[in-house]
Amino acid sequence: TGGGMGASPILCAAGGLRAPVYLGAGDALPGRASRILGRSCARIGVTFEQARTAFPASRVRVSGTPIRASLLRWTREDARRAMGVPADASLVVITGGSQGSERVNEAIFAALPRLLKRSYVLHVTGDAHYAKAQEREDTLPEDLHAHYLTRAYLREEMGAVLAAADLVVGRAGSSSIAEPLAFGTPLVLIPFAAAMEGHQEANARAAAEAGTAVVIRESQLDADRIVAEINGLLNDGTRLARMAQAARTAGRPTAATDMAAEILALGGCA
């Protein structure tokens, strides 16, 4: 089960059946509900090392966040061919979360000419902001048009995009971090300031401490800052390679199967 209070009925039912419960806690700073529920769970799987201290030490392990197997079938070479991005070009993937973020999008729109002179940019805007991205594309110089790839939302293309990327810029939800890391891709994280209990800030700090990410606070986000961070990383091959190695170390592409095996063992089914 996940860690929200909606899981309480499951724990109550499991208690009546004397069945063990496995809790998945995806954030570096588990919420109050997760901490309370964890006391009654037989095993707790966490995504970040920093979350261990929120739960009984004997029952917690770092499991990672489950990743869809369909995402991981892509190689960088196949993904680049499918997307029409040259093998030797830099590709930056930018997203503001599943609904899109006006704050992130506006900073990117203002930064586009400077970003596109250095790299291809795949910009996932969210449905509400897609029309504005297309309008912004129409204002770009002709030689930069091919470098700007816009999407309202990523569905089946997600695996190809992550496999092809050199850098991912986005929010700091657990899955938003885990999916790029499963491909060994470094991150620029912009945690959502209004996220409940500050969990995105904590996730971003944990990723930065692992050497996989650079963090931009939402209050500091503007075109100049985004250009400085993105182009600065792309122009520093040694630093970007170091972050990519850290991402490969931290990434857990087999988290789903590892967690399934542990759940089966917990239930005596292995």
Summary of the structure (lengths in Angstrom):
residues: 270
radius of gyration: 19.7
end to end distance: 18.9
largest distance: 66.8
contacts: 915
relative contact order: 0.14
helix: 54%
strand: 13%
